[in-house]
Amino acid sequence: MRRRGTACAAVLLVLLAGCGDGGDGGSGARGDGGSKRPSASGVDGTADPAKVFTDAELGAALLPVEAVGKGAKAFEVSLGLFDQGSGGGDWSTCAAGRDARGELWRMRGASAERTFRPDPAAVGEGDPFVYERLVSMPAERAGHYLELRRELHEACGRVTVDTDAAPVEEHHEVRPLPDLGDEAVLETTRTTGGDEYDGSAHYEVELRVGGVLVIVGAGTDRALTLSSAAEAARRVGKDLYGAS
């Protein structure tokens, strides 16, 4: 089974297959509908760049369920070691991205993650969700992680992937998000081909606050991905670094 997402592959593969379209609906629209772009401050220059956190500390800094929505449902927190850095698609056939992918796979750090359902009654594959993962490492290494993610997307903008049914194509884009944390990118994945892939865009934000990587996705809902990532970044800054 192909991976779709940085973690929780079994859960996310089901969710990402048909999440409700609250973003651009795969149309390629780039605007935010005229609304103010979500933002969050970073901590570079004020925080110890070598400081790292335990998985338990990261777990305590995950979004509270009410941040996702009134009455939202949160699944169990998963703690452990981050060792799946090349998520967000199947890159195995892209020779140009092999070096970056190899470095990402070798990165390690304490990690905590959780998935939320904004609608507690939602159980279907197409219902909205929010996925959050926090990873701790020294700030320089976290910055290198984001640099490698950019390199991978730019080198492998279009990847052909074999599936049981027929080959499909993954289209990858990466854009900087200057208003989130110390640095951030918005990753967009579209899959075309076969009977089940219509090219709808799926979004994921990867950002860092100091040495904490904040990885947030909400499937096809771009606005929910951005707003949840901003809230997650603010919480990391406040709870882990004591930022105001």
HUBELGI-V525242 format. One record per pair of residues at least 6 apart in sequence whose C-alpha atoms are under 8 Angstrom apart, sorted by the first residue. I is the first residue (numbers start at 1). J is the second residue. Records with the same first field share a line. If there is no record, write none. Layout:
# HUBELGI-V525242
I=J ; J
This chain:
# HUBELGI-V525242
2=89 ; 90 ; 163
3=9 ; 13 ; 87 ; 88 ; 89 ; 90
4=12 ; 13 ; 16 ; 87 ; 88 ; 89 ; 90
5=12 ; 13 ; 87 ; 88 ; 89
6=84 ; 85 ; 86 ; 87 ; 88
7=84 ; 87
14=125
15=125 ; 126 ; 127 ; 129 ; 219
16=125 ; 126 ; 202 ; 219 ; 220
17=125 ; 126
18=125 ; 126 ; 127
19=125 ; 126 ; 127 ; 128 ; 129 ; 219 ; 220 ; 221
20=126 ; 127 ; 128 ; 219 ; 220 ; 221
21=220 ; 221
22=220 ; 221 ; 222 ; 223 ; 224
23=220 ; 221 ; 222 ; 223 ; 224
24=30 ; 201 ; 220 ; 221 ; 222
25=200 ; 201 ; 220
26=190 ; 199 ; 200 ; 201 ; 220
27=200 ; 201
28=201
32=223
37=179
38=179 ; 180 ; 226 ; 227 ; 230
39=179 ; 180 ; 181 ; 230
40=179 ; 180 ; 181 ; 230 ; 231 ; 233 ; 234
41=179 ; 180 ; 181 ; 182 ; 233 ; 234 ; 237
42=180 ; 181 ; 182 ; 183 ; 208 ; 209 ; 210 ; 237
43=181 ; 182 ; 209 ; 210 ; 237 ; 241 ; 243
44=182 ; 209 ; 210
47=210 ; 241
49=138 ; 139 ; 140 ; 210 ; 211
50=137 ; 138 ; 139 ; 211
51=137 ; 138 ; 139 ; 211
52=136 ; 137 ; 138 ; 211 ; 212
53=110 ; 136 ; 137
54=110 ; 111 ; 136
55=79 ; 80 ; 81 ; 110 ; 111 ; 112
56=79 ; 112
57=240
58=110 ; 111 ; 112 ; 134 ; 135 ; 136 ; 240
59=77 ; 78 ; 79 ; 111 ; 112 ; 113 ; 134
61=235 ; 236 ; 239 ; 240
62=112 ; 113 ; 114 ; 132 ; 133 ; 134 ; 232 ; 235 ; 236
63=132 ; 231 ; 232 ; 235
65=72 ; 73 ; 74 ; 116
66=72
67=228 ; 231
68=116 ; 117 ; 118 ; 130 ; 228
69=118 ; 119
70=118
71=118 ; 119 ; 120
72=116 ; 117 ; 118 ; 119 ; 120
73=116 ; 117 ; 118 ; 119 ; 120
74=114 ; 115 ; 116 ; 117
75=114 ; 115 ; 116
76=114 ; 115
77=112 ; 113 ; 114
78=112 ; 113 ; 114
79=110 ; 111 ; 112 ; 113
80=110 ; 111 ; 112
81=108 ; 109 ; 110 ; 111
82=107 ; 108 ; 109 ; 110 ; 111 ; 135
83=105 ; 106 ; 107 ; 108 ; 109
84=104 ; 105
85=101 ; 104 ; 105 ; 106 ; 107
86=101 ; 104 ; 105 ; 149
88=189
89=170 ; 189
90=159 ; 161 ; 170
91=97 ; 101 ; 156 ; 159
92=98
93=159 ; 160 ; 161
94=156 ; 159
96=155 ; 156
97=151 ; 152 ; 155 ; 156
100=148 ; 149 ; 151 ; 152
101=148 ; 152
103=148
104=145 ; 148 ; 149
107=145
108=137
109=135 ; 136 ; 137
110=135 ; 136 ; 137
111=133 ; 134 ; 135 ; 136
112=133 ; 134 ; 135
113=131 ; 132 ; 133 ; 134
114=131 ; 132 ; 133
115=129 ; 130 ; 131 ; 132
116=129 ; 130 ; 131
117=128 ; 129 ; 130
118=128 ; 129 ; 130
119=128
122=128
128=218 ; 219 ; 221
129=218 ; 219
130=216 ; 217 ; 218 ; 219 ; 224 ; 225 ; 228
131=215 ; 216 ; 217 ; 218
132=214 ; 215 ; 216 ; 217 ; 232
133=213 ; 214 ; 215 ; 216
134=212 ; 213 ; 214 ; 215
135=212 ; 213 ; 214
136=142 ; 211 ; 212 ; 213
137=211 ; 212 ; 213
138=210 ; 211 ; 212
139=210 ; 211 ; 212
140=211
141=211
142=208 ; 210 ; 211 ; 212 ; 213
143=183 ; 208 ; 211
146=184 ; 185 ; 206 ; 207
150=174 ; 185
153=172 ; 173 ; 174
154=172 ; 173 ; 174
156=172
157=170 ; 171 ; 172 ; 173
158=169 ; 170 ; 171 ; 172
159=169 ; 170 ; 171
160=167 ; 168 ; 169 ; 170
161=167 ; 168 ; 169 ; 170
162=168
165=194
166=193 ; 194
167=193 ; 194
168=191 ; 192 ; 193 ; 194
169=191 ; 192 ; 193
170=189 ; 190 ; 191 ; 192
171=188 ; 189 ; 190 ; 191
172=187 ; 188 ; 189 ; 190
173=187 ; 188 ; 189
174=185 ; 186 ; 187 ; 188
175=185 ; 186 ; 187
176=183 ; 184 ; 185 ; 186
177=183 ; 184 ; 185 ; 186
178=184
180=207 ; 230 ; 233
181=207 ; 208 ; 209 ; 230 ; 233 ; 234
182=207 ; 208 ; 209 ; 210
183=207 ; 208 ; 209
184=205 ; 206 ; 207 ; 208
185=205 ; 206 ; 207
186=203 ; 204 ; 205 ; 206
187=203 ; 204 ; 205 ; 206
188=201 ; 202 ; 203 ; 204
189=201 ; 202 ; 203
190=199 ; 200 ; 201 ; 202
191=197 ; 198 ; 199 ; 200 ; 201
192=198 ; 199
200=220
201=219 ; 220
202=218 ; 219 ; 220 ; 221 ; 222
203=217 ; 218 ; 219 ; 220 ; 221 ; 222 ; 225
204=215 ; 216 ; 217 ; 218 ; 219 ; 225
205=214 ; 215 ; 216 ; 217 ; 225 ; 226 ; 229
206=213 ; 214 ; 215 ; 216
207=213 ; 214 ; 215 ; 233
208=214 ; 233
209=233 ; 236 ; 237
212=236
214=229 ; 232 ; 233
215=229
216=225 ; 228 ; 229
217=225 ; 229
218=224 ; 225
219=225
237=243 ; 244
238=244
